[in-house]
């Protein structure tokens, strides 16, 4: 793992821990500099975007692609640093509602984002995704389609129903009248993938892009389009951001050809 990824992941972990601290403990700090506060003292970057250190709350399924996208944005905008905090979309929504110090949010579904309309600017869909069946490497249980997941001998893991990927999973299973009794319900898609990677589950429903990050440990069984669901990823600035112009510039950049090339290389579909 590169030094950059190590630094960025460490920063994200530190941010996640910080979000657990009572908000009152951090709400009265008036000692920041002009750059920290996102005031008119901010200087512009080479690309013209305002310079600021940004915090972005993002869906777990964006972990790998946002590490790359964030590095590309920082290279294009010297003096700006983007720190990500990854979690299930339902957790991100809770953080926003609790007033977590952040500048933008990106969820894995439009329903969660719609529930935050009072806290965000106008959202923009920046990418789309589809589901696959993740199995152990070599597909030892010979899972071939969604119907196979109903086998009571098969250990299947799904995301919890309040998680976007969990909701999509139940949507496609219900549409095919397939009853699956999961051995566990996980808080985000990466936790589902981890269960399969570790051999704690025979199969799980995850996004195609997540399965592609673990090709040495899992196989991805494609689901026909007619039986699948499309996940949309909306991004929006947070009204409580202290760096509103810089946050808006980052969200807008996510729809540019440069950013879209990164998303599509990671397996995401065009918005």
C-alpha positions, 0 to 999 in steps of 0.5 A: 500500500502506498504512503499516500493511501496509508495517510488517507486511510489513517485520516479517514479512520481518525475522522470516523473516531472524531465523529463519535465525540459529543458535538458540544465538545467541538462546536465552539472552537473559534480559534481557526485560521482563515483557511480553516474557517473557509472565509474570504481569506481562502486562496484559490488553487491552480484550477481556480477552485477555492483552497480548503481542507475538505471532509467528505462523508461517502458510502463504503462502496466508494472507498477505493475509487474515492481514494484515487479520485481524491488524490487526482483532485488534490494534484489538480488543486495544490493546497487542498486536501480531501479527507473521506469518512466511509460508512453505510449510507444510513450511518452517513445520514445519521452523522449529517443529522447529528451535525457532524463536521463535514463539507459534502456527502455521497450516498449509494442511493437517492432515497437516503439523499432525499431524506437529507434535503434540508441539510444539503444543496441540490444533489447530482448523481455522479455514478451508477452500479449493479449487484453481483453474487460474490462467492469464495474463490473458485465458487466452491458451492457452484452458485450460478444464479439468484435462485441458488441462494435459496438453498438452505445448505448455503450460508448467505450473507446480506446487508441489513435492510436499511442499507442501500445494498441490502434494500437492493438485494431484497428488491431483486430477490422479492421480484424473483420470489426467492426466499433467502434466510441470511446467516447475518445482516451486515452494516455495509457492503464491505462487511458483506464482502469481508464475510465471503472473503474470510470464508464465513459465508458461501455467498453474498450480494454486493456491488460489482465494483466491490467484488472487483477489488477482491478478485484474488479472494472472491468470484463474481457471478453476474446477475442478468439485467432483467433481474438486477437493480441499478444503484445511483450515487448522488453527491451534494454539499452540506449546508453546514459546511464552513467551506461551501465554495470549495465543497461545491467545486469538489462536487462539481468536479465529480461529474467532469470527464477526468473524474468520470474516467476514474469511476468507469475504470473502477467499474462504475457506470455513467450517471 
